């Protein structure tokens, strides 16, 4: 079973996670599931990135996920499975929730 991280303070998360980009407010996930990956594979590709393309719905859920770049295909399935459980605060434009196309970079690092 993969570990789950949550931010203990919603107010702190809001201040820290919100970014403004051309009038659109986007956030990093409030809850993340850490993918389970082979330790040897992680050591081999440490600090490389898996790039995932997705759409984020107005509910903050990721949809239509696809791997765009990966140092090894064995990372793809566990990362996509974990991303299906990530929870985002919806992106906003002028105070209204909006859907976005996103690229997410997942660094290959040992889980501590």
N, CA, C and O atoms as CSV, one atom per row, in Angstrom:
chain,resi,resn,atom,element,x,y,z
A,1,UNK,N,N,0.838,-1.180,0.000
A,1,UNK,CA,C,0.000,0.000,0.000
A,1,UNK,C,C,0.880,1.238,0.000
A,1,UNK,O,O,1.864,1.299,0.736
A,2,UNK,N,N,0.543,2.203,-0.800
A,2,UNK,CA,C,1.328,3.420,-0.930
A,2,UNK,C,C,0.997,4.384,0.204
A,2,UNK,O,O,-0.106,4.372,0.750
A,3,UNK,N,N,1.968,5.210,0.542
A,3,UNK,CA,C,1.785,6.209,1.592
A,3,UNK,C,C,1.002,7.388,1.048
A,3,UNK,O,O,1.026,7.659,-0.152
A,4,UNK,N,N,0.315,8.082,1.926
A,4,UNK,CA,C,-0.444,9.266,1.545
A,4,UNK,C,C,0.032,10.434,2.386
A,4,UNK,O,O,0.207,10.302,3.598
A,5,UNK,N,N,0.245,11.592,1.741
A,5,UNK,CA,C,0.638,12.802,2.454
A,5,UNK,C,C,-0.511,13.796,2.367
A,5,UNK,O,O,-1.116,13.954,1.307
A,6,UNK,N,N,-0.813,14.465,3.469
A,6,UNK,CA,C,-1.793,15.539,3.442
A,6,UNK,C,C,-1.196,16.742,4.144
A,6,UNK,O,O,-0.386,16.599,5.060
A,7,UNK,N,N,-1.595,17.915,3.716
A,7,UNK,CA,C,-1.138,19.145,4.342
A,7,UNK,C,C,-1.986,19.382,5.574
A,7,UNK,O,O,-3.211,19.427,5.467
A,8,UNK,N,N,-1.376,19.537,6.746
A,8,UNK,CA,C,-2.156,19.672,7.978
A,8,UNK,C,C,-2.917,20.981,8.100
A,8,UNK,O,O,-3.871,21.052,8.875
A,9,UNK,N,N,-2.537,22.011,7.374
A,9,UNK,CA,C,-3.168,23.310,7.537
A,9,UNK,C,C,-3.728,23.807,6.205
A,9,UNK,O,O,-2.964,24.218,5.331
A,10,UNK,N,N,-5.064,23.774,6.038
A,10,UNK,CA,C,-5.638,24.257,4.788
A,10,UNK,C,C,-5.282,25.712,4.479
A,10,UNK,O,O,-5.046,26.056,3.321
A,11,UNK,N,N,-5.243,26.564,5.496
A,11,UNK,CA,C,-4.895,27.971,5.254
A,11,UNK,C,C,-3.453,28.093,4.781
A,11,UNK,O,O,-3.163,28.836,3.844
A,12,UNK,N,N,-2.547,27.359,5.433
A,12,UNK,CA,C,-1.140,27.383,5.022
A,12,UNK,C,C,-0.988,26.803,3.629
A,12,UNK,O,O,-0.214,27.315,2.820
A,13,UNK,N,N,-1.715,25.746,3.348
A,13,UNK,CA,C,-1.643,25.124,2.022
A,13,UNK,C,C,-2.127,26.093,0.962
A,13,UNK,O,O,-1.544,26.180,-0.119
A,14,UNK,N,N,-3.181,26.814,1.263
A,14,UNK,CA,C,-3.722,27.764,0.303
A,14,UNK,C,C,-2.703,28.846,-0.017
A,14,UNK,O,O,-2.493,29.175,-1.185
A,15,UNK,N,N,-2.073,29.398,1.003
A,15,UNK,CA,C,-1.066,30.444,0.772
A,15,UNK,C,C,0.141,29.885,0.037
A,15,UNK,O,O,0.652,30.523,-0.882
A,16,UNK,N,N,0.596,28.721,0.421
A,16,UNK,CA,C,1.820,28.144,-0.116
A,16,UNK,C,C,1.610,27.558,-1.508
A,16,UNK,O,O,2.476,27.688,-2.372
A,17,UNK,N,N,0.475,26.918,-1.727
A,17,UNK,CA,C,0.273,26.155,-2.946
A,17,UNK,C,C,-0.281,26.948,-4.110
A,17,UNK,O,O,-0.047,26.596,-5.266
A,18,UNK,N,N,-0.996,27.990,-3.829
A,18,UNK,CA,C,-1.624,28.747,-4.928
A,18,UNK,C,C,-0.569,29.493,-5.717
A,18,UNK,O,O,0.330,30.117,-5.152
A,19,UNK,N,N,-0.691,29.420,-7.010
A,19,UNK,CA,C,0.173,30.174,-7.902
A,19,UNK,C,C,-0.727,30.917,-8.866
A,19,UNK,O,O,-1.813,30.448,-9.205
A,20,UNK,N,N,-0.274,32.075,-9.306
A,20,UNK,CA,C,-1.064,32.850,-10.256
A,20,UNK,C,C,-0.348,32.826,-11.595
A,20,UNK,O,O,0.840,33.135,-11.681
A,21,UNK,N,N,-1.071,32.461,-12.626
A,21,UNK,CA,C,-0.516,32.354,-13.968
A,21,UNK,C,C,-1.526,32.942,-14.939
A,21,UNK,O,O,-2.549,32.320,-15.225
A,22,UNK,N,N,-1.249,34.126,-15.445
A,22,UNK,CA,C,-2.144,34.799,-16.389
A,22,UNK,C,C,-3.590,34.831,-15.892
A,22,UNK,O,O,-4.508,34.540,-16.658
A,23,UNK,N,N,-3.802,35.178,-14.627
A,23,UNK,CA,C,-5.150,35.290,-14.087
A,23,UNK,C,C,-5.757,33.970,-13.654
A,23,UNK,O,O,-6.846,33.956,-13.079
A,24,UNK,N,N,-5.088,32.870,-13.914
A,24,UNK,CA,C,-5.597,31.560,-13.512
A,24,UNK,C,C,-4.900,31.151,-12.219
A,24,UNK,O,O,-3.671,31.164,-12.143
A,25,UNK,N,N,-5.662,30.798,-11.228
A,25,UNK,CA,C,-5.113,30.304,-9.969
A,25,UNK,C,C,-5.078,28.783,-10.035
A,25,UNK,O,O,-6.113,28.133,-10.179
A,26,UNK,N,N,-3.873,28.224,-9.927
A,26,UNK,CA,C,-3.721,26.770,-9.932
A,26,UNK,C,C,-3.108,26.349,-8.608
A,26,UNK,O,O,-2.497,27.171,-7.927
A,27,UNK,N,N,-3.256,25.105,-8.235
A,27,UNK,CA,C,-2.682,24.636,-6.981
A,27,UNK,C,C,-1.979,23.313,-7.174
A,27,UNK,O,O,-2.267,22.556,-8.102
A,28,UNK,N,N,-1.051,23.055,-6.276
A,28,UNK,CA,C,-0.427,21.742,-6.214
A,28,UNK,C,C,-1.394,20.829,-5.472
A,28,UNK,O,O,-2.319,21.318,-4.823
A,29,UNK,N,N,-1.207,19.546,-5.551
A,29,UNK,CA,C,-2.169,18.645,-4.897
A,29,UNK,C,C,-2.190,18.827,-3.386
A,29,UNK,O,O,-1.158,19.062,-2.757
A,30,UNK,N,N,-3.374,18.716,-2.824
A,30,UNK,CA,C,-3.526,18.764,-1.378
A,30,UNK,C,C,-3.267,17.405,-0.756
A,30,UNK,O,O,-2.886,17.310,0.410
A,31,UNK,N,N,-3.471,16.372,-1.523
A,31,UNK,CA,C,-3.235,15.009,-1.055
A,31,UNK,C,C,-2.566,14.232,-2.169
A,31,UNK,O,O,-3.016,14.254,-3.314
A,32,UNK,N,N,-1.477,13.538,-1.824
A,32,UNK,CA,C,-0.723,12.782,-2.820
A,32,UNK,C,C,-0.574,11.337,-2.366
A,32,UNK,O,O,-0.331,11.060,-1.191
A,33,UNK,N,N,-0.722,10.445,-3.296
A,33,UNK,CA,C,-0.349,9.054,-3.043
A,33,UNK,C,C,1.028,8.879,-3.663
A,33,UNK,O,O,1.244,9.231,-4.822
A,34,UNK,N,N,1.948,8.342,-2.897
A,34,UNK,CA,C,3.310,8.119,-3.373
A,34,UNK,C,C,3.355,6.771,-4.093
A,34,UNK,O,O,2.992,5.752,-3.507
A,35,UNK,N,N,3.796,6.749,-5.362
A,35,UNK,CA,C,3.825,5.474,-6.089
A,35,UNK,C,C,4.866,4.526,-5.513
A,35,UNK,O,O,5.947,4.940,-5.095
A,36,UNK,N,N,4.516,3.250,-5.503
A,36,UNK,CA,C,5.468,2.231,-5.077
A,36,UNK,C,C,6.302,1.842,-6.277
A,36,UNK,O,O,5.772,1.426,-7.307
A,37,UNK,N,N,7.630,1.982,-6.135
A,37,UNK,CA,C,8.521,1.666,-7.236
A,37,UNK,C,C,9.712,0.868,-6.731
A,37,UNK,O,O,10.085,0.961,-5.561
A,38,UNK,N,N,10.288,0.105,-7.599
A,38,UNK,CA,C,11.442,-0.731,-7.312
A,38,UNK,C,C,12.636,0.142,-6.916
A,38,UNK,O,O,12.987,1.079,-7.633
A,39,UNK,N,N,13.257,-0.168,-5.777
A,39,UNK,CA,C,14.364,0.632,-5.255
A,39,UNK,C,C,15.556,0.648,-6.211
A,39,UNK,O,O,16.194,1.687,-6.381
A,40,UNK,N,N,15.857,-0.464,-6.823
A,40,UNK,CA,C,16.985,-0.521,-7.764
A,40,UNK,C,C,16.712,0.359,-8.983
A,40,UNK,O,O,17.610,1.037,-9.483
A,41,UNK,N,N,15.488,0.342,-9.446
A,41,UNK,CA,C,15.099,1.173,-10.583
A,41,UNK,C,C,15.219,2.658,-10.224
A,41,UNK,O,O,15.668,3.461,-11.043
A,42,UNK,N,N,14.824,3.015,-9.019
A,42,UNK,CA,C,14.957,4.398,-8.556
A,42,UNK,C,C,16.422,4.805,-8.520
A,42,UNK,O,O,16.778,5.884,-8.994
A,43,UNK,N,N,17.278,3.947,-7.959
A,43,UNK,CA,C,18.714,4.267,-7.898
A,43,UNK,C,C,19.295,4.470,-9.292
A,43,UNK,O,O,20.139,5.342,-9.498
A,44,UNK,N,N,18.847,3.674,-10.237
A,44,UNK,CA,C,19.372,3.755,-11.619
A,44,UNK,C,C,18.998,5.073,-12.294
A,44,UNK,O,O,19.776,5.616,-13.078
A,45,UNK,N,N,17.805,5.584,-11.988
A,45,UNK,CA,C,17.313,6.788,-12.670
A,45,UNK,C,C,17.080,7.964,-11.726
A,45,UNK,O,O,16.283,8.852,-12.028
A,46,UNK,N,N,17.766,7.976,-10.591
A,46,UNK,CA,C,17.545,9.026,-9.594
A,46,UNK,C,C,17.690,10.421,-10.210
A,46,UNK,O,O,18.594,10.678,-11.005
A,47,UNK,N,N,16.793,11.291,-9.829
A,47,UNK,CA,C,16.712,12.693,-10.259
A,47,UNK,C,C,16.277,12.869,-11.717
A,47,UNK,O,O,16.309,13.986,-12.233
A,48,UNK,N,N,15.882,11.814,-12.372
A,48,UNK,CA,C,15.262,11.951,-13.697
A,48,UNK,C,C,13.783,12.254,-13.472
A,48,UNK,O,O,13.314,12.239,-12.334
A,49,UNK,N,N,13.053,12.527,-14.538
A,49,UNK,CA,C,11.647,12.915,-14.408
A,49,UNK,C,C,10.754,12.057,-15.294
A,49,UNK,O,O,11.143,11.618,-16.376
A,50,UNK,N,N,9.551,11.837,-14.794
A,50,UNK,CA,C,8.475,11.279,-15.603
A,50,UNK,C,C,7.514,12.442,-15.835
A,50,UNK,O,O,7.052,13.072,-14.883
A,51,UNK,N,N,7.217,12.722,-17.092
A,51,UNK,CA,C,6.332,13.828,-17.447
A,51,UNK,C,C,4.987,13.252,-17.864
A,51,UNK,O,O,4.909,12.415,-18.763
A,52,UNK,N,N,3.932,13.707,-17.202
A,52,UNK,CA,C,2.578,13.212,-17.455
A,52,UNK,C,C,1.710,14.372,-17.934
A,52,UNK,O,O,1.724,15.456,-17.352
A,53,UNK,N,N,0.957,14.126,-18.999
A,53,UNK,CA,C,-0.016,15.076,-19.521
A,53,UNK,C,C,-1.391,14.643,-19.017
A,53,UNK,O,O,-1.696,13.451,-18.975
A,54,UNK,N,N,-2.211,15.607,-18.640
A,54,UNK,CA,C,-3.566,15.288,-18.178
A,54,UNK,C,C,-4.446,16.506,-18.345
A,54,UNK,O,O,-3.962,17.612,-18.587
A,55,UNK,N,N,-5.738,16.293,-18.213
A,55,UNK,CA,C,-6.663,17.410,-18.059
A,55,UNK,C,C,-7.120,17.388,-16.608
A,55,UNK,O,O,-7.353,16.326,-16.031
A,56,UNK,N,N,-7.246,18.567,-16.034
A,56,UNK,CA,C,-7.768,18.692,-14.672
A,56,UNK,C,C,-9.171,19.253,-14.806
A,56,UNK,O,O,-9.368,20.343,-15.344
A,57,UNK,N,N,-10.139,18.504,-14.314
A,57,UNK,CA,C,-11.528,18.932,-14.392
A,57,UNK,C,C,-11.847,20.046,-13.423
A,57,UNK,O,O,-11.019,20.408,-12.586
A,58,UNK,N,N,-13.032,20.584,-13.532
A,58,UNK,CA,C,-13.456,21.661,-12.638
A,58,UNK,C,C,-13.603,21.177,-11.192
A,58,UNK,O,O,-13.745,21.983,-10.273
A,59,UNK,N,N,-13.570,19.861,-11.000
A,59,UNK,CA,C,-13.612,19.291,-9.652
A,59,UNK,C,C,-12.211,19.057,-9.082
A,59,UNK,O,O,-12.077,18.591,-7.950
A,60,UNK,N,N,-11.158,19.377,-9.859
A,60,UNK,CA,C,-9.787,19.184,-9.399
A,60,UNK,C,C,-9.255,17.786,-9.636
A,60,UNK,O,O,-8.123,17.493,-9.249
A,61,UNK,N,N,-10.032,16.915,-10.257
A,61,UNK,CA,C,-9.594,15.544,-10.539
A,61,UNK,C,C,-8.878,15.490,-11.880
A,61,UNK,O,O,-9.258,16.175,-12.829
A,62,UNK,N,N,-7.832,14.663,-11.945
A,62,UNK,CA,C,-7.106,14.478,-13.193
A,62,UNK,C,C,-7.826,13.468,-14.066
A,62,UNK,O,O,-8.367,12.475,-13.579
A,63,UNK,N,N,-7.825,13.739,-15.372
A,63,UNK,CA,C,-8.477,12.863,-16.342
A,63,UNK,C,C,-7.558,12.715,-17.551
A,63,UNK,O,O,-6.667,13.534,-17.772
A,64,UNK,N,N,-7.787,11.664,-18.326
A,64,UNK,CA,C,-7.064,11.449,-19.584
A,64,UNK,C,C,-5.551,11.539,-19.401
A,64,UNK,O,O,-4.873,12.236,-20.156
A,65,UNK,N,N,-5.026,10.839,-18.406
A,65,UNK,CA,C,-3.603,10.867,-18.124
A,65,UNK,C,C,-2.828,10.062,-19.161
A,65,UNK,O,O,-3.255,8.987,-19.581
A,66,UNK,N,N,-1.681,10.606,-19.565
A,66,UNK,CA,C,-0.781,9.861,-20.450
A,66,UNK,C,C,0.650,10.288,-20.165
A,66,UNK,O,O,0.924,11.461,-19.909
A,67,UNK,N,N,1.551,9.328,-20.212
A,67,UNK,CA,C,2.968,9.614,-19.983
A,67,UNK,C,C,3.552,10.175,-21.272
A,67,UNK,O,O,3.437,9.567,-22.336
A,68,UNK,N,N,4.176,11.335,-21.163
A,68,UNK,CA,C,4.804,11.974,-22.322
A,68,UNK,C,C,6.292,11.681,-22.390
A,68,UNK,O,O,6.874,11.627,-23.473
A,69,UNK,N,N,6.909,11.490,-21.223
A,69,UNK,CA,C,8.349,11.223,-21.180
A,69,UNK,C,C,8.643,10.425,-19.924
A,69,UNK,O,O,8.118,10.716,-18.849
A,70,UNK,N,N,9.495,9.404,-20.074
A,70,UNK,CA,C,9.844,8.559,-18.937
A,70,UNK,C,C,11.208,7.928,-19.196
A,70,UNK,O,O,11.489,7.498,-20.315
A,71,UNK,N,N,12.058,7.869,-18.170
A,71,UNK,CA,C,13.361,7.230,-18.375
A,71,UNK,C,C,13.254,5.709,-18.524
A,71,UNK,O,O,14.172,5.074,-19.042
A,72,UNK,N,N,12.143,5.125,-18.074
A,72,UNK,CA,C,11.941,3.677,-18.158
A,72,UNK,C,C,10.439,3.408,-18.057
A,72,UNK,O,O,9.776,3.941,-17.168
A,73,UNK,N,N,9.906,2.598,-18.948
A,73,UNK,CA,C,8.458,2.335,-18.970
A,73,UNK,C,C,7.966,1.689,-17.676
A,73,UNK,O,O,6.770,1.740,-17.388
A,74,UNK,N,N,8.851,1.086,-16.894
A,74,UNK,CA,C,8.422,0.456,-15.635
A,74,UNK,C,C,7.970,1.470,-14.590
A,74,UNK,O,O,7.355,1.086,-13.595
A,75,UNK,N,N,8.260,2.748,-14.791
A,75,UNK,CA,C,7.749,3.787,-13.898
A,75,UNK,C,C,6.304,4.160,-14.231
A,75,UNK,O,O,5.564,4.602,-13.352
A,76,UNK,N,N,5.903,3.990,-15.463
A,76,UNK,CA,C,4.645,4.541,-15.955
A,76,UNK,C,C,3.418,4.052,-15.200
A,76,UNK,O,O,2.628,4.865,-14.719
A,77,UNK,N,N,3.246,2.748,-15.087
A,77,UNK,CA,C,2.036,2.218,-14.449
A,77,UNK,C,C,1.891,2.674,-13.000
A,77,UNK,O,O,0.819,3.160,-12.637
A,78,UNK,N,N,2.930,2.542,-12.139
A,78,UNK,CA,C,2.725,2.985,-10.751
A,78,UNK,C,C,2.502,4.494,-10.614
A,78,UNK,O,O,1.755,4.934,-9.741
A,79,UNK,N,N,3.141,5.277,-11.465
A,79,UNK,CA,C,2.941,6.728,-11.380
A,79,UNK,C,C,1.537,7.106,-11.824
A,79,UNK,O,O,0.883,7.917,-11.167
A,80,UNK,N,N,1.061,6.537,-12.923
A,80,UNK,CA,C,-0.301,6.833,-13.367
A,80,UNK,C,C,-1.332,6.378,-12.341
A,80,UNK,O,O,-2.322,7.070,-12.103
A,81,UNK,N,N,-1.103,5.219,-11.733
A,81,UNK,CA,C,-2.027,4.718,-10.710
A,81,UNK,C,C,-2.067,5.674,-9.512
A,81,UNK,O,O,-3.142,5.958,-8.984
A,82,UNK,N,N,-0.902,6.170,-9.082
A,82,UNK,CA,C,-0.862,7.096,-7.944
A,82,UNK,C,C,-1.533,8.417,-8.296
A,82,UNK,O,O,-2.272,8.966,-7.479
A,83,UNK,N,N,-1.290,8.938,-9.499
A,83,UNK,CA,C,-1.892,10.214,-9.899
A,83,UNK,C,C,-3.417,10.152,-9.929
A,83,UNK,O,O,-4.086,11.164,-9.721
A,84,UNK,N,N,-3.962,8.974,-10.185
A,84,UNK,CA,C,-5.418,8.825,-10.167
A,84,UNK,C,C,-6.005,9.078,-8.782
A,84,UNK,O,O,-7.211,9.291,-8.654
A,85,UNK,N,N,-5.176,9.058,-7.752
A,85,UNK,CA,C,-5.645,9.276,-6.383
A,85,UNK,C,C,-5.277,10.650,-5.839
A,85,UNK,O,O,-5.649,10.987,-4.715
A,86,UNK,N,N,-4.553,11.447,-6.619
A,86,UNK,CA,C,-4.190,12.783,-6.159
A,86,UNK,C,C,-5.414,13.677,-6.137
A,86,UNK,O,O,-6.305,13.552,-6.977
A,87,UNK,N,N,-5.449,14.570,-5.180
A,87,UNK,CA,C,-6.571,15.480,-5.010
A,87,UNK,C,C,-6.066,16.924,-5.116
A,87,UNK,O,O,-5.171,17.327,-4.373
A,88,UNK,N,N,-6.635,17.689,-6.030
A,88,UNK,CA,C,-6.271,19.088,-6.231
A,88,UNK,C,C,-7.439,19.978,-5.845
A,88,UNK,O,O,-8.598,19.574,-5.932
A,89,UNK,N,N,-7.123,21.190,-5.418
A,89,UNK,CA,C,-8.152,22.204,-5.349
A,89,UNK,C,C,-8.362,22.662,-6.784
A,89,UNK,O,O,-7.380,22.860,-7.499
A,90,UNK,N,N,-9.594,22.838,-7.234
A,90,UNK,CA,C,-9.824,23.214,-8.633
A,90,UNK,C,C,-9.110,24.515,-9.005
A,90,UNK,O,O,-9.006,25.440,-8.199
A,91,UNK,N,N,-8.624,24.559,-10.240
A,91,UNK,CA,C,-8.051,25.801,-10.767
A,91,UNK,C,C,-9.180,26.814,-10.919
A,91,UNK,O,O,-10.333,26.445,-11.141
A,92,UNK,N,N,-8.840,28.084,-10.797
A,92,UNK,CA,C,-9.874,29.118,-10.891
A,92,UNK,C,C,-9.449,30.243,-11.822
A,92,UNK,O,O,-8.277,30.614,-11.889
A,93,UNK,N,N,-10.411,30.763,-12.523
A,93,UNK,CA,C,-10.244,31.946,-13.354
A,93,UNK,C,C,-11.370,32.897,-12.983
A,93,UNK,O,O,-12.547,32.574,-13.140
A,94,UNK,N,N,-10.996,34.081,-12.485
A,94,UNK,CA,C,-11.991,35.071,-12.039
A,94,UNK,C,C,-12.969,34.476,-11.034
A,94,UNK,O,O,-14.166,34.763,-11.079
A,95,UNK,N,N,-12.452,33.640,-10.119
A,95,UNK,CA,C,-13.277,33.079,-9.061
A,95,UNK,C,C,-14.126,31.877,-9.461
A,95,UNK,O,O,-14.863,31.344,-8.632
A,96,UNK,N,N,-14.035,31.441,-10.718
A,96,UNK,CA,C,-14.823,30.293,-11.188
A,96,UNK,C,C,-13.906,29.111,-11.465
A,96,UNK,O,O,-12.828,29.279,-12.035
A,97,UNK,N,N,-14.329,27.913,-11.065
A,97,UNK,CA,C,-13.546,26.705,-11.343
A,97,UNK,C,C,-13.480,26.479,-12.853
A,97,UNK,O,O,-14.482,26.603,-13.557
A,98,UNK,N,N,-12.283,26.146,-13.336
A,98,UNK,CA,C,-12.082,25.897,-14.767
A,98,UNK,C,C,-11.288,24.614,-14.963
A,98,UNK,O,O,-10.510,24.211,-14.098
A,99,UNK,N,N,-11.495,23.981,-16.110
A,99,UNK,CA,C,-10.709,22.809,-16.495
A,99,UNK,C,C,-9.414,23.298,-17.150
A,99,UNK,O,O,-9.392,24.342,-17.802
A,100,UNK,N,N,-8.344,22.534,-16.968
A,100,UNK,CA,C,-7.041,22.883,-17.526
A,100,UNK,C,C,-6.383,21.667,-18.155
A,100,UNK,O,O,-6.656,20.530,-17.771
A,101,UNK,N,N,-5.519,21.916,-19.118
A,101,UNK,CA,C,-4.592,20.903,-19.598
A,101,UNK,C,C,-3.309,21.135,-18.817
A,101,UNK,O,O,-2.833,22.267,-18.730
A,102,UNK,N,N,-2.741,20.070,-18.246
A,102,UNK,CA,C,-1.569,20.225,-17.387
A,102,UNK,C,C,-0.474,19.236,-17.757
A,102,UNK,O,O,-0.741,18.142,-18.254
A,103,UNK,N,N,0.760,19.644,-17.505
A,103,UNK,CA,C,1.911,18.759,-17.542
A,103,UNK,C,C,2.422,18.660,-16.119
A,103,UNK,O,O,2.629,19.675,-15.454
A,104,UNK,N,N,2.625,17.442,-15.655
A,104,UNK,CA,C,3.074,17.211,-14.287
A,104,UNK,C,C,4.413,16.492,-14.356
A,104,UNK,O,O,4.531,15.438,-14.981
A,105,UNK,N,N,5.408,17.064,-13.715
A,105,UNK,CA,C,6.728,16.430,-13.650
A,105,UNK,C,C,6.878,15.702,-12.329
A,105,UNK,O,O,6.774,16.308,-11.263
A,106,UNK,N,N,7.122,14.412,-12.400
A,106,UNK,CA,C,7.313,13.594,-11.194
A,106,UNK,C,C,8.792,13.219,-11.121
A,106,UNK,O,O,9.267,12.446,-11.952
A,107,UNK,N,N,9.527,13.751,-10.145
A,107,UNK,CA,C,10.940,13.400,-10.038
A,107,UNK,C,C,11.121,11.989,-9.486
A,107,UNK,O,O,10.362,11.543,-8.625
A,108,UNK,N,N,12.120,11.308,-9.986
A,108,UNK,CA,C,12.448,9.966,-9.493
A,108,UNK,C,C,13.395,10.160,-8.306
A,108,UNK,O,O,14.577,10.461,-8.476
A,109,UNK,N,N,12.852,9.981,-7.114
A,109,UNK,CA,C,13.609,10.155,-5.872
A,109,UNK,C,C,13.215,9.055,-4.906
A,109,UNK,O,O,12.088,8.562,-4.958
A,110,UNK,N,N,14.125,8.662,-4.023
A,110,UNK,CA,C,13.759,7.664,-3.017
A,110,UNK,C,C,12.732,8.245,-2.045
A,110,UNK,O,O,12.823,9.408,-1.650
A,111,UNK,N,N,11.768,7.431,-1.672
A,111,UNK,CA,C,10.748,7.854,-0.705
A,111,UNK,C,C,11.312,7.665,0.692
A,111,UNK,O,O,11.793,6.584,1.033
A,112,UNK,N,N,11.253,8.704,1.490
A,112,UNK,CA,C,11.783,8.616,2.875
A,112,UNK,C,C,10.676,8.776,3.857
A,112,UNK,O,O,10.910,8.733,5.064
